[in-house]
Amino acid sequence: MKMFELMELLESFAPQRYACSWDNVGLLVGRKDQEIKKVIVALDATNDVVARAIEEKADLIITHHPMIFSSMKRVNDDGFLGTKIMDLVEHHIAEFAMHTNFDVIGMADLAGRYLGFPEDAEVFEVTECVDGKEEGIGRMADLECEMTLAECAEFVKKALKLEQVLVFGNEKKMVKKAVISPGSGRSMFELAAEKGADVLITGDIGHHEGLDAMDMGLTIIEAGHYGTEYIFIDYVTDFLKEHTNLEVIPVKSGSPYKVI
């Protein structure tokens, strides 16, 4: 299918108009009339992912995080980003990003389902109203049963298939009302505390934010940026296999860091 046809399909469930104003989503590299037969789906367009796309002779990389985020004044091989862009262009590989538009329309509900949240779970941070329905970042709901923070951490590890998580707060504290906000949670803890959440499940909480959250009475389970968002890969892969005849290859690179 043509790239513009695939863009229309992707727009049908995660329209670009729902992306945050500071974001950079959509077709970042490539031609709209390019023929697409083989697609790589990944969280980030890292050097390894680009190399895999070249090796597989793929036509397109679909990522959650935009490969091009900040402004660029030149594209050459002096820097890593320019080199990646040139590699993609030279091998006729397009790059398409679905970031905060997917966070709002797809990721929030998806993450909630992983934790057993009901379909009508409360939208955590409302950013849009779609056909009279609130949409936005994250979901908030009561866990199936009250549990200790330590038990909740084990529950999150099992639900998201993670080897480890970081915990801010007393492990024996009982938690019931939970927020899941995939990706960076540094800006989310105050809202979670205001809304009366017992635990915020997210990624990328810093030292100071963690301390402040604890002082507010909020516990946090930091499951990592990758750990809370890699679910994008399976979702988009399954969507493309269901709605197209494209060859789709999911690439799960794992967390960029290791705990030693």
N, C-alpha and C positions, 0 to 999 in steps of 0.2 A: 504494500500500500504506500501511497505517497505520504511524505512527512506532514503535509497540511491536513490530510485525512486523519492521521494518528493524533495530531494536535487537537482536532475537533472532538475526537473520542475522549481524550484525557480531560479536555475542558468540560465534557458532559458531567463529570462527577467531582472535579476539583477546579472550578473556574478561576482564572488568574485574578479576577476582580476581587477575590476574597483575600489575596495576599496583603500583608502589611505594607504600608507606603514605603518603608525603608528597604524592602526586600527586592530581589532580582530573580524573577522566575520566568519560565517559558523556554523558548528556543534560544539558547545562548551561543551556540556554534552550529553552523550548517545552513542548508538551503531548504525552503519549504517544499520545493518540487522534487526533492531527493527521494529515490525509491528505497523503502525500508523493508528489509527481509529478516534481519537478525538484530536482536536488541539485548544489551547488557543492562541489568537493573542493579544498582548499588546505592549505598548511603552517600558516598562521596566519590568524586572523580579523582582519586589518588593516582600517583604514577603507576602503581600496580594495576589498578582498574583500567587505566588507559592502555597499558601494555597488554592486558588480557583481551581488551577489545580489538587491538591490532592483531593479536595472535589468532583470535576467533574470526577475524575478518567481519566484525560486526559493523552495522551501518549506523547504530545509535546507542548512546549511553543515556539512560534515564536515572537521575539521582534525586535524592531529597534535598541535599544542600547544594546551593548554586556553586558551580566551579568558578564563575566570575562574579564577585560580590562587590568589591570596591572599584572605583573608576580606574581605567587604564589609559595611558597616553600613547603607548606604542606596543606592538606585538612583535617581539623578536626573540632570539635565543639567549639573551643576556640573563633572563630570569627563569625560574622554574615554571611559572604560570604561562608566560609567553611560549616557552618550549612545549608545554602540554597542548596549548591551543594549536600551535603549528603542527604538532604530531597528528592531532585530530583532523585538521584540514587536509594535510598531505595524504592521509589514509581515507579521506572521504567519510569520516565518522562525525555524526552530529551529536550535540549534547543538549539535553533538555532537563530543566530543574522544576520540581514541584515541592516548594518549601512551605511557607506559612499558609498558602492556599490549601495545601493538603493537611496541614496542622489543624486548620479550622473545620474543614469539611470531612476529612477522613481519619486523621490520626487520633483525635480526641475520643471518638466513639470506639475505635479499634482498641486503643489502650485500655479503655474501660472494660471492654469485653474480656480482655486477657485476665483482668482481676475479678471477673464475675459481677461487674456492676450491672444494674438493670438497664434496659434500653432507654428508659426515661430519666437516666441519671442527670443531675443538674449540670448545666454548662458552667465551668469554673470561671473563666474570664470571657464574658460576652464581647464579641467583636462585630457580629453581624446579626441581622434578622432576615432570615430567608423564608419567604412565603408565610410570614407570621410566626416562624419558629426561630428561637434563639440559637445561634451557633457561635463557636469560639474555641479558645484554647483550653484543653484539659476538661476533666469531668470530676464531680464530687458526689459521693454516695456513702452510705453506711456499708461496712464490711458485713459479710454474712453472719459473723458473730464477733463479739468483743474478744480481744486477744492482747497479749503483751506486745510491746514493741519488738522484742526479740522474735516472738512467734510470727509477727507480721513480716519481719525481714525474711524469715525462712519461706513464708508464703509467697512473697514477691520474687524471691530467687527461683522458686519452683515454677511460678506462673510465667516468668519471662525467660526461663532456662538460663539463669546466670550462675556463675561460680561464686561470686561474692558481691556484697553491697556494703556501703558505708552507712553507719547509723549515728544520728545526732540525737541525744536524749537518753533518759534512763531506760535501760532495756526492760525493766520490770513494769514500766508505766503501761496502763491499759489504754488501748486505742480502739475506736469504733468508726468515727467519721473520717473518711480518707479522701484525699485529692490525688489524682494521677495527672501529672503535667509533663509529658515527654519533652526531652531536650533540656536546655538550660533552665534551671529553676531559681537562679539568683534573684530575679525580679518578682518571684511568685510567693515567697514565704510570708510577706506582710499581708497579702490578700487572703492567703490560706488561714492565717491566724485571725483576721477580721471576720471571716466566715465561720469561725468556730470549728475548724478541722482539728482533729487530734494528730494526724500524721499527713505529711506531704511526701509523695513518692515522685521523684524527679531525678534529674541529672545535673551535674556541674554546680553544686553548692559550694561556695567558698568558706574559708575559715570564719570570717567575720559574720557572714550571713548565717552560718550555722549557729554561732554563739547568740546572735540577736534572736533567731527563731526560738532557741531554747529559753531565752529570757522571756519571750512572749508566751511560753507554755506550749509551743508547737514542737513536735518531734518530726524528724526528717529521715527518710530512707533515700540515700543517693545511690541510684542504680546505674549511673553513668549515662553520658549522652548517647553513646552507641547502644547501651543496654536498654534504653527506653524508646529508641527510634528505629532499630533494625527491623522491626515489624513492618515497616514501610516496604521492605524488599519483597517479602512474601505476598503482601497485599497486591502490589502493583503487578508482580509476576503472575499471580492467579487471575487478576483482572484481564491482563493482556491475553493470556491463554484461553480465557473464556470468550472474549469478544473479537479476537483476531486469529489469523492463521500464521502469525509471526513465530519465528523461533526465538524463545526468550530464555536467557541464561541469568539466573540470580547469582550475584557475587557477594558473599558475606565475608568481609575482610576482618571482622572482629574489632575489639577495642584497640585503639592506637597505643595504649599503654598496658603494661603487665605489672601485677603486684608480685614483688619478689620477697 
